[in-house]
Amino acid sequence: MLAFLVKRLAGAAVVLFVVSVITFGLSLLIPGDPAIHIAGEHATREEIAAVRARLGLDQPVAVRYLEWAAAAVTGDLGTSLYNSQPVTEILAERLPVTLSLTVAAMVVAVLISVPLGTLAALRPGGRLDRVISSGTALAVATPSFWLGLLLILALAITYPVFPATGYRPLGDGVGDFAAHLALPALTLGLAAAVEPTRQLRAALADVLDTDYIRTARAKGLLPVTILRKHAIRNAAVPYVTVIGLETGQLLGGAVVVETVFGLPGLGTLAEATVTRQDLPVLQGIVIAGTVVVVAANLAVDLAYRWLTPGEAA
Amino acid sequence: MSRLTGRVAAASLAVLTACALGAGCARGGGEPARSASGDAGGVLRFAYTAFPSTLDPHKASTAWDELYVFPIYDRLVTVRPDGQIAAMVAESWSREGKKMIFALRSGVRFHDGTALDAEAVRANLERAMTAQGSTAKPLLKMITDVEVEDGRLVVGFTGAEEVLLNALAHRGGALISPKAFDKPDLDRAPVGSGPYRVTAYRRDDRVVYEPFTGYYDKAAQRMKGLEMSFVNEDDTRLNGVRSGQYDATLIRPEQVDTARDAGLKVNEFLTGLVYQVNINTARSEFGDQRVRQALNYAVDRRTIAEKLLLNSCRPTVQPAPAGHWAHEPSLDGAYPYDPAKAKQLLAEAGLPNGFSFTALAWNNTAFVQLGEAIQDQFKQVGIDMKLRPMSADQSIDLYQNRGEADALVSQIGAAAPNPGLITQQDYLKGGLNNPGDLTVERIEELAEETASASDRAAQQSGYREIAKLAAEHAYNVPICNRKLYFATNDKVRDFDQLLTGYDDIRVVGMS
């Protein structure tokens, strides 16, 4: 297990390095010049050049990357170009919001996909299966920004059950925290439930069609017992894999959902940062997102080993 | 054209400089600017479209920063909602030749307890004019020296005194506690002497303010607190007000009916922000005045304002909006939509078959759609305008700094127009927004005379004459003055007092 972990962590480090290089390169392609922003609206060309020099933006790209990378390995992701705030501090403020949203959306996705996937698998091709398949098709075709606005209109304005916008940290009370996350999590989780539902349905239908399940039925075991003891665990492998892969998509989807609901997470920060070309913060956001995705994939691998001990061995 | 104003100031109340240039000086004494007695109500929760680059007023780089920093930082003087200069930390002032002498209120303190005296003001002006990274230097360039004499502040200056006072009323004149000058987190943990102090700051999210208990003018503290939230999405901001999470927000013209239907009050504000096709007179066929005039005749401003912009913009051929003291009424009918006249002028210029040029356009929907509408109208007279959408930074760099673009579809000006700044940037040789260096002798003369005039009538006459000459020479193709709309709930009081372009939100009250 230890060797496995070390191997995976080494792989993660390589991924982080490659991602950081790509992000740095891509950020240079963003048109415009942050020095123009920072120098102010009345600045002369000389003053803009001075700002560029002060921030090191006139250095060769390779030098800038190496300086950034050297500091990053010590945990210093630099300072925002726009104020004195360290990037790590900015991320520490924002990451909990996005993680809360992602986890809550994941919970929503699981709560939707497990029962629906199971119900659909019980009678493949049946009426319920067709209804669920159509529902998932509809869900995947529904833009999250539209769904979000619809939910706000229905459940925050017409029937003011949940807040329309904003975020409250857990420290402000579980109720407030959950109420502010409810609609964003539902918006994000609904789309995220589609693929796991389909995967679970397909995997479970296959398992339920196997000989050992037929034997279990012949022995007179209750359908619930068959599902719980014999079918679900074997069907869980592709399901867990898909859930892990959804993490990256949830982080991507969070950009839109955070904007629609005005959540101060990494998504809205990324939007503002790209506009301003605050490169150190942008790098930090991508690195943080990569770490989360890599960690999720690692967790999936560990879960896979737990679910299939024989294969892992 | 001011760089950033144009950039997103689309959504800004902010004013770059003196909105009340020449508004008359409330010389000496007078009460601090406020519109009602202090009646601290609830907390105002304001959702806005931008977040400040920094809360250090001397290093602020965007026009909307003042909305966030003014509640924290007092200045020597301020601008009342009616446009008059009024006392703030300065109790009175008088002019002696080229010096302005300020007597300060006694007993005023910064949020950290430091005394706010003449020496502290001198140190602040020094910092604003010399500190590394200060963006206030150009705003205070009329100041020649600052001294303290017998507890009074003596400011040497050039030009008109009203220009000085207006500069001091803005962020360049904001007063920071000298003890906090070197505080590394001053940009997010500010120390001023204003009626509110910051209790929470989360970048690109919100700034929370509470009343400063030691403030000398309790009547100016009309709110129990202030929460300024940055919410970029238009629908999210309005939904926040509709659901009671915010009290006020900026809305799009298309949202006006929705806001009214929801029972919100919609406050309308005609600004000095002008949609404009900026033309580089050194490129394409734009060196010929007749061609530039043809462009102006070829644009149907009224249709664009009514159909495309849903009446959220008032057709104009000059920067100062109707009602502003520098607005020239005789230009209201100038350049009517007249394609035949445009074709005739093109023919006279030797271009009977029209010509082709490329215009950069800021790459957001509003500017691209505006560019496409203008493109279509130009086509009717044989002018082929190719559009090249581009980020504001990049387009400004190409058009203004390098002079390598034919034209730019963008926005100029500020919420509260400053005729002096517009003249300097758009019409004078070397002006930022005059990359072709189009020079009209009479405008150069008038600009010099008017900038140094202290008499309002003289300034008005001068700038109106400049507006007429600029229109005649067709420096650019102005389209319309933008209106801004704010939705407020019934708890917000006197929001209209804020709609002057001078962004001191302390004039707003809460019930």
Interface residues (C-beta under 8 A of the other chain):
Chain A: I30 P31 G32 D33 I36 H37 I38 A39 G40 E41 H42 A43 T44 R45 V51 R54 S80 Y82 N83 S84 Q85 I90 E93 L149 I152 L153 A156 I157 P160 P163 A164 T165 G166 T259 V260 F261 G262 P264 T268 L269 E271 A272 T273 Q277
Chain B: S2 R3 L4 T5 L16 A47 F51 S53 T54 A60 S61 T62 A63 Q132 G133 T135 P138 L139 P184 D185 L186 D187 R188 R202 R203 D204 D205 R206 S229 F230 V231 N232 E233 D235 T236 R237 N239 G240 R242 S243 G244 Q245 Y246 A262 M390 S391 A392 D393 Q394 I396 D397 N401
